[in-house]
């Protein structure tokens, strides 16, 4: 589809000449003779690039530029003038002009500048769309207080270049936190390179991180960039850094101190600009006491500490994860229906301790979506090891052991209210609106069922 270009110039022959040349190149052209008309035409959102004269009757080009950039900053504006000077050009550039062309215009240069400006606009839009998709894909899930605080901290820290150390059990989402820090940082357009330090043999980790030169070892038939090289300008994520050998830790420390390294078998010093985010499921202070981790490296990495809590400490987020993963895997497997869990099944998930954390829950949801063909997932569809964790002799016992329909109904209503309260972060008004009862009625239910915030 051809692009639309708005030409703003008080000289008719320039409008006609530029319009004719651009039309011949396949562009759609709109022409106006003053600033007020330019803003009016620009407001309909069709223009994808503007050629704007500095000297206009009434409102001058600089004022028009300010207004266009205020309305649609992504649209490139190329300034043109027959009385250009360095001061005016600098001012226009600071206000967001893409380029500054002087009259008499070289039509070849105009076409080249227009082409480059539109290409840059396309790349910026693609990058923005990529970031938006990535932020949706790696969005932090959870309404619990601790996760909301984690989201706020991520966005605050992301704008800095400070190094981060993320701790937490396996499966809690440490890499997700690292990716969010990168995606909300000024480095978001550069690479995010993840390295699982525990998965690389000790004898290979040095060449993986720093790369190697041809002939460095048997089989090195050519040179190869390492992970630090590949992350230039972006972020390197060192996962499970607590599993690195002391020898490799020393080399990592040198990079952090000097921001430079040599490839294996090489002598040339390579300088890098990377942000380092590390993660571990180990207690590094305990590892230091045992002599397994360098204290100086720990303090280098631990500039800003993050801790991702286990799922059992934020059970109110479980219904959100369940809903998210069921939808995700239903779409991925082309299921026409999206199954839902019964209250009893959800209660079992809420009572389970989740040693594998979010990763374990995600894997279970994938299995259920694939294996359960009914659109209702019941407690009987869950693995036995999860069903066993329902408490036996409390009001929260398995509803199928209830003696009467009234007892089972009471159980389901209590669990439903508890789940909705967790979903809305124990906000009584929002919960009452969501389930369709009066606020005062919900208060009476909470009191009669002796529901307490957990």
RODO-2510 file (C-alpha; in nm, 4 decimals, decimal comma):
residues 454
     n   res          X          Y          Z
     1     x     0,0000     0,0000     0,0000
     2     x     0,1388     0,3394    -0,0998
     3     x     0,2343     0,5876     0,1726
     4     x     0,0681     0,9274     0,2113
     5     x     0,2927     1,2345     0,2230
     6     x     0,1809     1,5824     0,3276
     7     x     0,3657     1,8716     0,1578
     8     x     0,3489     2,2089     0,3353
     9     x     0,4894     2,5040     0,1369
    10     x     0,3589     2,8498     0,0472
    11     x     0,5152     2,8339    -0,2999
    12     x     0,2805     2,6647    -0,5478
    13     x     0,5505     2,5576    -0,7902
    14     x     0,7372     2,3742    -0,5126
    15     x     0,4188     2,1997    -0,4038
    16     x     0,3474     2,0989    -0,7619
    17     x     0,7051     1,9887    -0,8362
    18     x     0,7450     1,7816    -0,5180
    19     x     0,3938     1,6433    -0,5521
    20     x     0,4526     1,5362    -0,9109
    21     x     0,7861     1,3654    -0,8367
    22     x     0,6506     1,1828    -0,5303
    23     x     0,3356     1,0754    -0,7142
    24     x     0,5521     0,9327    -0,9936
    25     x     0,7306     0,7260    -0,7257
    26     x     0,3997     0,5768    -0,6122
    27     x     0,3283     0,7932    -0,3068
    28     x    -0,0099     0,9473    -0,2331
    29     x     0,0312     1,3244    -0,1950
    30     x    -0,1583     1,5957    -0,0084
    31     x    -0,0487     1,9598    -0,0463
    32     x    -0,1282     2,2689     0,1643
    33     x     0,0041     2,6250     0,1622
    34     x     0,0128     2,7266     0,5324
    35     x     0,0533     2,5950     0,8863
    36     x    -0,3087     2,6127     0,9950
    37     x    -0,4221     2,4079     0,6950
    38     x    -0,1348     2,1655     0,7549
    39     x    -0,2494     2,0928     1,1104
    40     x    -0,6076     2,0460     0,9908
    41     x    -0,5013     1,7963     0,7218
    42     x    -0,2591     1,6215     0,9584
    43     x    -0,5316     1,5690     1,2176
    44     x    -0,7157     1,3120     1,0057
    45     x    -0,4238     1,0714     1,0628
    46     x    -0,3568     0,9860     0,6967
    47     x    -0,0144     1,1496     0,6608
    48     x     0,2752     0,9101     0,7223
    49     x     0,5438     1,1692     0,6478
    50     x     0,5504     1,5498     0,6244
    51     x     0,7672     1,7784     0,4097
    52     x     0,7443     2,1103     0,5938
    53     x     0,8756     2,4517     0,4881
    54     x     1,0282     2,6664     0,7630
    55     x     0,9040     3,0000     0,6286
    56     x     0,5249     3,0059     0,6099
    57     x     0,2700     3,2878     0,6277
    58     x     0,1150     3,3176     0,9737
    59     x     0,2209     3,0172     1,1813
    60     x     0,5857     2,9376     1,0951
    61     x     0,7290     2,5922     1,0313
    62     x     0,8895     2,5553     1,3740
    63     x     0,5551     2,6154     1,5471
    64     x     0,3851     2,3730     1,3077
    65     x     0,6564     2,1136     1,3798
    66     x     0,5927     2,1448     1,7553
    67     x     0,2204     2,0875     1,7048
    68     x     0,2649     1,7932     1,4679
    69     x     0,5065     1,6236     1,7072
    70     x     0,2694     1,6833     1,9961
    71     x    -0,0130     1,5116     1,8073
    72     x     0,1736     1,2247     1,6375
    73     x     0,5395     1,2045     1,7443
    74     x     0,6023     0,8892     1,5372
    75     x     0,5354     1,0603     1,2008
    76     x     0,8666     1,1797     1,0502
    77     x     0,8873     1,5480     0,9527
    78     x     1,1481     1,6673     0,7000
    79     x     1,2094     2,0426     0,7184
    80     x     1,2840     2,2437     0,4003
    81     x     1,3989     2,6024     0,3745
    82     x     1,5490     2,8547     0,1357
    83     x     1,6982     3,0563     0,4208
    84     x     1,8437     2,7809     0,6331
    85     x     2,1059     2,8325     0,8977
    86     x     2,2755     2,6059     1,1482
    87     x     2,0830     2,7455     1,4453
    88     x     1,7444     2,6809     1,2816
    89     x     1,8473     2,3321     1,1728
    90     x     1,9643     2,2423     1,5238
    91     x     1,6430     2,3767     1,6760
    92     x     1,4289     2,1766     1,4328
    93     x     1,6288     1,8594     1,5020
    94     x     1,5914     1,9034     1,8787
    95     x     1,2155     1,9368     1,8298
    96     x     1,2100     1,6002     1,6522
    97     x     1,2577     1,6806     1,2819
    98     x     1,4010     1,3842     1,0903
    99     x     1,6184     1,5962     0,8587
   100     x     1,6695     1,9482     0,7229
   101     x     1,6918     2,0128     0,3459
   102     x     1,7885     2,3436     0,1875
   103     x     1,6428     2,5020    -0,1261
   104     x     1,7027     2,4778    -0,4122
   105     x     1,6017     2,1189    -0,3494
   106     x     1,7795     1,8246    -0,5060
   107     x     1,4887     1,5993    -0,6017
   108     x     1,7157     1,2959    -0,5846
   109     x     1,8112     1,3855    -0,2265
   110     x     1,4470     1,4508    -0,1364
   111     x     1,3452     1,1039    -0,2588
   112     x     1,6344     0,9380    -0,0770
   113     x     1,5574     1,1221     0,2491
   114     x     1,1875     1,0352     0,2247
   115     x     1,2740     0,6689     0,1643
   116     x     1,5104     0,6574     0,4626
   117     x     1,2635     0,8378     0,6913
   118     x     0,9805     0,5973     0,6071
   119     x     1,2115     0,2979     0,6515
   120     x     1,3169     0,4231     0,9948
   121     x     0,9504     0,4753     1,0870
   122     x     0,8743     0,1183     0,9793
   123     x     1,1586    -0,0200     1,1908
   124     x     1,0488     0,1827     1,4941
   125     x     0,6909     0,0562     1,4565
   126     x     0,8103    -0,3042     1,4182
   127     x     1,0257    -0,2699     1,7277
   128     x     0,7363    -0,1221     1,9252
   129     x     0,5041    -0,4029     1,8153
   130     x     0,7706    -0,6599     1,9051
   131     x     0,8091    -0,5088     2,2530
   132     x     0,4329    -0,5018     2,3061
   133     x     0,4047    -0,8685     2,2045
   134     x     0,7002    -0,9620     2,4240
   135     x     0,5571    -0,7753     2,7219
   136     x     0,2266    -0,9577     2,6791
   137     x     0,4039    -1,2932     2,6380
   138     x     0,6205    -1,2429     2,9460
   139     x     0,3631    -1,0561     3,1566
   140     x     0,3821    -1,1102     3,5322
   141     x     0,0687    -1,2938     3,6474
   142     x    -0,0716    -1,2316     3,9945
   143     x    -0,2901    -1,0033     4,2023
   144     x    -0,1239    -1,0874     4,5321
   145     x     0,0344    -0,8005     4,7197
   146     x     0,3831    -0,9456     4,6853
   147     x     0,3533    -0,9826     4,3073
   148     x     0,2116    -0,6337     4,2595
   149     x     0,5089    -0,5002     4,4558
   150     x     0,7435    -0,7102     4,2424
   151     x     0,5947    -0,5580     3,9240
   152     x     0,6453    -0,2058     4,0597
   153     x     1,0048    -0,2828     4,1592
   154     x     1,0807    -0,4311     3,8154
   155     x     0,9673    -0,1163     3,6342
   156     x     1,1572     0,1072     3,8764
   157     x     1,4823    -0,0882     3,8454
   158     x     1,4483    -0,1429     3,4682
   159     x     1,5197     0,2229     3,3907
   160     x     1,8645     0,1942     3,5502
   161     x     2,1736    -0,0001     3,4432
   162     x     2,2239    -0,1540     3,7870
   163     x     2,3041    -0,5241     3,8102
   164     x     2,0416    -0,7471     3,9670
   165     x     2,0529    -1,0730     4,1628
   166     x     1,7290    -1,2735     4,1607
   167     x     1,6749    -1,5474     4,4176
   168     x     1,3964    -1,8001     4,4484
   169     x     1,3134    -2,1685     4,4275
   170     x     1,3176    -2,3570     4,0983
   171     x     1,0094    -2,2905     3,8890
   172     x     0,9090    -1,9608     4,0511
   173     x     0,9772    -1,7498     3,7405
   174     x     1,3208    -1,5956     3,7926
   175     x     1,3880    -1,5764     3,4183
   176     x     1,0475    -1,4115     3,3704
   177     x     1,1532    -1,1379     3,6129
   178     x     1,4852    -1,0963     3,4288
   179     x     1,3095    -1,0676     3,0918
   180     x     1,0716    -0,8039     3,2276
   181     x     1,3612    -0,5974     3,3608
   182     x     1,5140    -0,6105     3,0111
   183     x     1,1872    -0,5392     2,8254
   184     x     1,1153    -0,2269     3,0308
   185     x     1,4745    -0,0991     3,0094
   186     x     1,6441     0,1305     2,7612
   187     x     1,8226    -0,1825     2,6336
   188     x     1,4968    -0,3455     2,5209
   189     x     1,5874    -0,3112     2,1524
   190     x     1,9137    -0,4997     2,2073
   191     x     1,9686    -0,8728     2,2732
   192     x     1,8596    -1,0617     2,5847
   193     x     2,0970    -1,3583     2,6150
   194     x     2,0138    -1,6278     2,8717
   195     x     2,2805    -1,8697     2,9966
   196     x     2,1937    -2,1690     3,2142
   197     x     2,5187    -2,2025     3,4076
   198     x     2,4116    -2,5360     3,5577
   199     x     2,3502    -2,6950     3,2161
   200     x     2,6950    -2,6246     3,0649
   201     x     2,9836    -2,8581     3,1578
   202     x     3,2533    -2,6802     3,3564
   203     x     3,5162    -2,7403     3,0888
   204     x     3,2957    -2,5697     2,8250
   205     x     3,1459    -2,2786     3,0160
   206     x     3,4450    -2,0506     2,9578
   207     x     3,4260    -2,0887     2,5789
   208     x     3,0462    -2,0506     2,5917
   209     x     3,0646    -1,7243     2,7855
   210     x     3,3701    -1,5668     2,6241
   211     x     3,3920    -1,7406     2,2856
   212     x     3,7095    -1,8836     2,1331
   213     x     3,9601    -1,8260     1,8545
   214     x     4,0479    -2,0660     1,5755
   215     x     4,2820    -2,3379     1,6996
   216     x     4,2128    -2,2680     2,0677
   217     x     4,1427    -2,6388     2,1212
   218     x     4,0847    -2,9546     1,9192
   219     x     3,7827    -2,9007     1,6965
   220     x     3,8004    -2,5186     1,7021
   221     x     3,8097    -2,4827     1,3235
   222     x     3,7077    -2,1171     1,3395
   223     x     3,6486    -1,8370     1,5860
   224     x     3,3172    -1,8073     1,7690
   225     x     3,1524    -1,5297     1,9662
   226     x     3,0665    -1,5980     2,3279
   227     x     2,7491    -1,5069     2,5163
   228     x     2,8948    -1,1781     2,6437
   229     x     2,9819    -1,0795     2,2854
   230     x     2,6314    -1,1708     2,1689
   231     x     2,4705    -0,9602     2,4427
   232     x     2,6567    -0,6410     2,3432
   233     x     2,4405    -0,3392     2,4237
   234     x     2,1762    -0,5586     2,5861
   235     x     2,1354    -0,7888     2,8848
   236     x     2,3007    -1,1168     2,9786
   237     x     2,1091    -1,3410     3,2181
   238     x     2,3277    -1,5807     3,4166
   239     x     2,0821    -1,8360     3,5515
   240     x     2,1847    -2,0678     3,8362
   241     x     2,5066    -1,8766     3,8860
   242     x     2,5540    -2,0564     4,2172
   243     x     2,6520    -2,3681     4,0174
   244     x     2,9568    -2,2029     3,8558
   245     x     3,3007    -2,3275     3,9503
   246     x     3,5291    -2,0952     4,1484
   247     x     3,7585    -2,0713     3,8459
   248     x     3,4804    -1,9427     3,6207
   249     x     3,3556    -1,7125     3,8966
   250     x     3,6955    -1,5439     3,8942
   251     x     3,6687    -1,4766     3,5210
   252     x     3,3143    -1,3423     3,5586
   253     x     3,4375    -1,1113     3,8335
   254     x     3,7032    -0,9723     3,6010
   255     x     3,4432    -0,8902     3,3349
   256     x     3,2270    -0,7148     3,5915
   257     x     3,5229    -0,5125     3,7152
   258     x     3,6901    -0,4294     3,3839
   259     x     3,4020    -0,4792     3,1362
   260     x     3,6444    -0,6622     2,9088
   261     x     3,7694    -1,0147     2,8384
   262     x     3,9746    -1,2278     2,5996
   263     x     3,8335    -1,5190     2,4043
   264     x     3,9703    -1,8647     2,4795
   265     x     4,2967    -1,8979     2,2873
   266     x     4,3015    -1,5265     2,2036
   267     x     4,5097    -1,2310     2,3142
   268     x     4,2921    -0,9425     2,1952
   269     x     4,1000    -0,7649     2,4717
   270     x     3,7304    -0,7199     2,3864
   271     x     3,5334    -0,4463     2,5620
   272     x     3,1612    -0,5041     2,6164
   273     x     2,8649    -0,3005     2,7315
   274     x     2,6176    -0,5402     2,8904
   275     x     2,3822    -0,5384     3,1854
   276     x     2,4256    -0,8445     3,4041
   277     x     2,1283    -1,0098     3,5725
   278     x     2,2052    -1,3242     3,7721
   279     x     1,9751    -1,5752     3,9369
   280     x     2,0098    -1,8677     4,1738
   281     x     1,8003    -2,1070     4,3802
   282     x     2,0829    -2,1380     4,6324
   283     x     2,1544    -1,9401     4,9468
   284     x     2,4715    -1,7693     4,8242
   285     x     2,5664    -1,6428     5,1702
   286     x     2,5654    -2,0036     5,2904
   287     x     2,7649    -2,1042     4,9794
   288     x     3,0223    -1,8359     5,0676
   289     x     3,0576    -1,9801     5,4193
   290     x     3,1134    -2,3237     5,2663
   291     x     3,3787    -2,1869     5,0318
   292     x     3,1738    -2,2592     4,7187
   293     x     3,1085    -1,9012     4,6094
   294     x     3,3295    -1,5940     4,5954
   295     x     3,2280    -1,3232     4,8390
   296     x     3,3588    -1,0436     4,6136
   297     x     3,1511    -1,1728     4,3203
   298     x     2,8414    -1,1926     4,5403
   299     x     2,8688    -0,8274     4,6376
   300     x     2,9358    -0,7283     4,2761
   301     x     2,6184    -0,9016     4,1590
   302     x     2,3938    -0,8227     4,4514
   303     x     2,3510    -0,4519     4,3752
   304     x     1,9721    -0,4805     4,3638
   305     x     1,8308    -0,8017     4,5127
   306     x     1,4999    -0,9507     4,3988
   307     x     1,3266    -1,2456     4,5607
   308     x     1,0533    -1,4369     4,3787
   309     x     0,8274    -1,6054     4,6378
   310     x     0,7205    -1,9699     4,5979
   311     x     0,3667    -2,0384     4,4783
   312     x     0,2591    -2,1730     4,8181
   313     x     0,3164    -1,8242     4,9623
   314     x     0,0857    -1,6590     4,7069
   315     x    -0,1956    -1,9112     4,6723
   316     x    -0,4418    -1,6353     4,5804
   317     x    -0,2653    -1,6183     4,2414
   318     x    -0,3343    -1,9852     4,1606
   319     x    -0,6811    -1,9237     4,0009
   320     x    -0,5246    -1,6606     3,7715
   321     x    -0,2491    -1,8996     3,6617
   322     x    -0,5040    -2,1760     3,6044
   323     x    -0,7230    -1,9527     3,3868
   324     x    -0,4243    -1,8179     3,1935
   325     x    -0,2672    -2,1566     3,1176
   326     x    -0,5961    -2,3275     3,0320
   327     x    -0,6662    -2,0573     2,7725
   328     x    -0,3089    -2,0691     2,6432
   329     x    -0,3022    -2,4473     2,5966
   330     x    -0,6582    -2,4618     2,4605
   331     x    -0,5561    -2,2202     2,1861
   332     x    -0,2256    -2,4012     2,1278
   333     x    -0,4018    -2,7374     2,0866
   334     x    -0,6896    -2,5899     1,8809
   335     x    -0,9568    -2,6929     2,1323
   336     x    -1,2915    -2,5445     2,0387
   337     x    -1,4051    -2,5330     2,4008
   338     x    -1,2065    -2,3878     2,6892
   339     x    -1,2489    -2,6178     2,9902
   340     x    -1,3087    -2,4916     3,3405
   341     x    -1,2403    -2,6384     3,6830
   342     x    -1,5054    -2,7329     3,9342
   343     x    -1,4839    -2,5632     4,2719
   344     x    -1,3688    -2,8902     4,4279
   345     x    -1,0848    -2,9224     4,1762
   346     x    -0,9813    -2,5613     4,2335
   347     x    -0,9896    -2,6167     4,6096
   348     x    -0,7554    -2,9136     4,5709
   349     x    -0,5115    -2,6974     4,3731
   350     x    -0,5302    -2,4263     4,6394
   351     x    -0,4486    -2,6756     4,9159
   352     x    -0,1570    -2,8420     4,7335
   353     x     0,1919    -2,7213     4,8337
   354     x     0,3409    -2,6998     4,4762
   355     x     0,7063    -2,7994     4,5296
   356     x     0,7707    -2,7334     4,1586
   357     x     0,6010    -2,3918     4,1824
   358     x     0,4561    -2,2204     3,8739
   359     x     0,6387    -2,4541     3,6353
   360     x     0,4679    -2,7554     3,7961
   361     x     0,1261    -2,5872     3,7752
   362     x     0,1833    -2,4943     3,4098
   363     x     0,2785    -2,8525     3,3200
   364     x    -0,0299    -2,9863     3,4978
   365     x    -0,2619    -2,7472     3,3125
   366     x    -0,1097    -2,8525     2,9783
   367     x    -0,1666    -3,2185     3,0654
   368     x    -0,5288    -3,1590     3,1709
   369     x    -0,6156    -2,9571     2,8599
   370     x    -0,4773    -3,2359     2,6388
   371     x    -0,6036    -3,5396     2,8293
   372     x    -0,9440    -3,4288     2,9663
   373     x    -1,1875    -3,4126     2,6748
   374     x    -1,4821    -3,2867     2,8807
   375     x    -1,5248    -2,9107     2,9135
   376     x    -1,5296    -2,9557     3,2917
   377     x    -1,2192    -3,0591     3,4853
   378     x    -1,3250    -3,2294     3,8087
   379     x    -1,1345    -3,3293     4,1186
   380     x    -1,1196    -3,6868     3,9832
   381     x    -0,9181    -3,5619     3,6833
   382     x    -0,6396    -3,4382     3,9121
   383     x    -0,3421    -3,6583     4,0032
   384     x    -0,3810    -3,8579     4,3231
   385     x    -0,0877    -3,6778     4,4881
   386     x    -0,2815    -3,3506     4,4614
   387     x    -0,6152    -3,4937     4,5782
   388     x    -0,4412    -3,6368     4,8851
   389     x    -0,3624    -3,2867     5,0090
   390     x    -0,7247    -3,1917     5,0725
   391     x    -0,7720    -3,1699     5,4518
   392     x    -0,9902    -3,4513     5,5830
   393     x    -1,1453    -3,3360     5,9081
   394     x    -1,2166    -2,9675     5,8678
   395     x    -1,4855    -2,7564     5,7109
   396     x    -1,2595    -2,7518     5,4058
   397     x    -1,2868    -3,1297     5,3621
   398     x    -1,3605    -3,3046     5,0350
   399     x    -1,7231    -3,2165     4,9398
   400     x    -1,7825    -3,5657     4,8084
   401     x    -1,7544    -3,6916     5,1679
   402     x    -2,0430    -3,4651     5,2760
   403     x    -2,3415    -3,6526     5,4182
   404     x    -2,6074    -3,4234     5,2751
   405     x    -2,6620    -3,1962     4,9743
   406     x    -2,6832    -2,9027     5,2171
   407     x    -2,3329    -2,9740     5,3511
   408     x    -2,1907    -3,0051     4,9995
   409     x    -2,3618    -2,6799     4,8941
   410     x    -2,2201    -2,5065     5,2011
   411     x    -1,8716    -2,6276     5,1128
   412     x    -1,8955    -2,5108     4,7532
   413     x    -2,0339    -2,1685     4,8494
   414     x    -1,7619    -2,1125     5,1063
   415     x    -1,4857    -2,2137     4,8633
   416     x    -1,6396    -2,0007     4,5870
   417     x    -1,6475    -1,6916     4,8084
   418     x    -1,2917    -1,7541     4,9317
   419     x    -1,1668    -1,7940     4,5728
   420     x    -1,3402    -1,4758     4,4583
   421     x    -1,2061    -1,2817     4,7578
   422     x    -0,8535    -1,3936     4,6686
   423     x    -0,9139    -1,3070     4,3020
   424     x    -1,0115    -0,9493     4,3947
   425     x    -0,7393    -0,9159     4,6579
   426     x    -0,9953    -0,9252     4,9434
   427     x    -1,1729    -0,6113     4,8211
   428     x    -1,5281    -0,6647     4,9565
   429     x    -1,7044    -0,4187     4,7250
   430     x    -1,5450    -0,5510     4,4036
   431     x    -1,6048    -0,9130     4,5102
   432     x    -1,9718    -0,8449     4,5904
   433     x    -2,0203    -0,6794     4,2494
   434     x    -1,8460    -0,9687     4,0735
   435     x    -2,0600    -1,2431     4,2300
   436     x    -2,3829    -1,0408     4,2126
   437     x    -2,4807    -0,9914     4,5773
   438     x    -2,5084    -0,6940     4,8113
   439     x    -2,1989    -0,5907     5,0043
   440     x    -2,3781    -0,6393     5,3381
   441     x    -2,4912    -0,9868     5,2288
   442     x    -2,1313    -1,0809     5,1466
   443     x    -2,0190    -0,9613     5,4903
   444     x    -2,2788    -1,1894     5,6534
   445     x    -2,1608    -1,4839     5,4430
   446     x    -1,7969    -1,4217     5,5397
   447     x    -1,8938    -1,4083     5,9067
   448     x    -2,1180    -1,7169     5,8978
   449     x    -1,8524    -1,9244     5,7204
   450     x    -1,5768    -1,7851     5,9455
   451     x    -1,3693    -1,6912     5,6395
   452     x    -1,0398    -1,5235     5,7246
   453     x    -0,7886    -1,3579     5,4951
   454     x    -0,4924    -1,5917     5,4314
***
